[in-house]
């Protein structure tokens, strides 16, 4: 069984925005907790999410599915979801499942923040 990831959250200059940094694995065992944490943030008024996946060492189809369904939920409420820091097996999982084009992906969190800043000012 996988170890549950730890989460680090960082507020951004906009009231309804957050950087969410999970650590560890995002799989069938940890995805429910991961989604509960994101859903809680959304219920508390967050609309724009940057997920820094550089600390994720492994992701499976359940993890990918939880990201896709959360993105749909956020977009329905005119929010946004950006992913950053995809590397190694996590990046390969997105390539193999043809999900790269589905998500707004930046190489770094800084690039994702700049992209969000452009959206917020636009």
matplotlib code that plots the C-alpha trace (Angstrom):
import matplotlib.pyplot as plt

x = [0.0, 1.2, 2.0, -0.4, 1.1, 1.7, 0.3, 1.9, -0.4, 0.8, -1.6, -1.2, -1.8, -5.4, -7.9, -9.3, -6.0, -3.7, -0.6, -1.1, 2.0, 1.3, 4.2, 4.6, 2.2, -1.1, -2.7, -5.8, -4.8, -4.1, -6.4, -9.5, -7.6, -6.0, -9.4, -11.0, -8.2, -8.8, -12.6, -12.2, -10.2, -12.8, -15.7, -13.8, -13.9, -10.8, -11.3, -7.8, -5.5, -1.8, -0.8, 2.9, 3.4, 7.2, 6.9, 4.8, 6.9, 4.2, 0.8, -1.7, -4.9, -6.9, -4.7, -4.9, -8.7, -9.0, -7.1, -9.3, -12.5, -11.3, -10.4, -14.0, -15.5, -13.3, -14.0, -17.8, -17.4, -15.3, -12.1, -8.8, -6.4, -2.8, -0.3, 3.4, 6.6, 5.7, 8.8, 9.9, 7.2, 4.5, 5.3, 5.4, 1.9, 0.5, 2.2, 1.0, -2.6, -2.6, -3.6, -0.9, -3.2, -6.2, -4.4, -2.8, 0.7, 3.7, 7.3, 7.6, 5.3, 6.7, 5.5, 2.1, 1.8, 2.7, 0.1, -2.5, -1.5, -2.1, -5.5, -6.4, -5.4, -7.1]
y = [0.0, 3.5, 6.2, 9.1, 12.2, 15.3, 18.6, 22.0, 24.9, 28.4, 31.3, 33.5, 37.3, 36.6, 35.7, 32.7, 31.2, 28.6, 26.6, 23.0, 20.8, 17.1, 14.8, 11.0, 8.9, 9.9, 6.5, 4.4, 4.6, 8.3, 9.8, 10.0, 12.0, 14.2, 14.9, 15.6, 18.2, 19.9, 19.8, 21.4, 24.2, 24.7, 24.7, 27.4, 29.7, 28.8, 28.9, 28.9, 26.1, 25.5, 21.9, 21.5, 17.8, 17.9, 16.1, 13.2, 10.2, 7.9, 8.4, 5.7, 5.9, 6.7, 9.7, 10.9, 10.4, 12.4, 15.3, 15.2, 15.1, 17.9, 20.0, 19.5, 20.6, 23.7, 24.8, 24.4, 27.2, 29.4, 28.5, 27.2, 24.3, 24.5, 21.7, 22.3, 20.2, 17.1, 14.9, 11.3, 8.6, 11.3, 13.0, 9.7, 8.8, 12.0, 11.2, 7.6, 8.5, 11.5, 13.9, 16.5, 18.5, 18.2, 20.2, 23.6, 22.5, 24.7, 23.5, 25.4, 26.8, 30.2, 29.9, 28.7, 31.7, 34.1, 32.4, 32.8, 36.5, 37.1, 35.5, 37.5, 40.8, 40.0]
z = [0.0, -0.8, 1.7, 1.8, 0.3, 2.4, 1.2, 1.3, 0.4, -0.5, -0.9, -4.0, -4.2, -5.4, -2.7, -4.5, -5.7, -4.2, -5.0, -3.9, -3.5, -2.9, -2.1, -2.6, -4.7, -6.3, -6.7, -5.9, -2.2, -1.9, -4.5, -2.2, 0.4, -2.3, -3.8, -0.4, 0.3, -3.1, -2.7, 0.7, -0.7, -3.5, -1.0, 0.9, -2.1, -4.0, -7.7, -9.3, -8.5, -9.4, -8.6, -8.2, -9.1, -8.8, -5.5, -6.9, -7.5, -8.8, -10.4, -11.6, -13.6, -10.4, -9.7, -13.3, -13.2, -10.0, -11.7, -14.7, -12.7, -10.4, -13.5, -14.9, -11.5, -11.3, -14.9, -14.4, -11.8, -14.1, -12.2, -13.5, -12.9, -13.9, -13.5, -13.0, -12.4, -14.3, -14.4, -14.7, -14.5, -13.8, -17.1, -18.9, -17.5, -19.0, -22.4, -22.5, -21.7, -24.1, -21.3, -22.0, -24.2, -21.8, -19.0, -18.8, -18.0, -17.2, -16.7, -13.3, -10.7, -11.5, -15.1, -13.9, -11.6, -14.5, -16.6, -13.8, -13.3, -17.0, -16.7, -13.5, -15.1, -18.4]

ax = plt.figure().add_subplot(projection="3d")
ax.plot(x, y, z, "-o")
ax.set_aspect("equal")
plt.show()
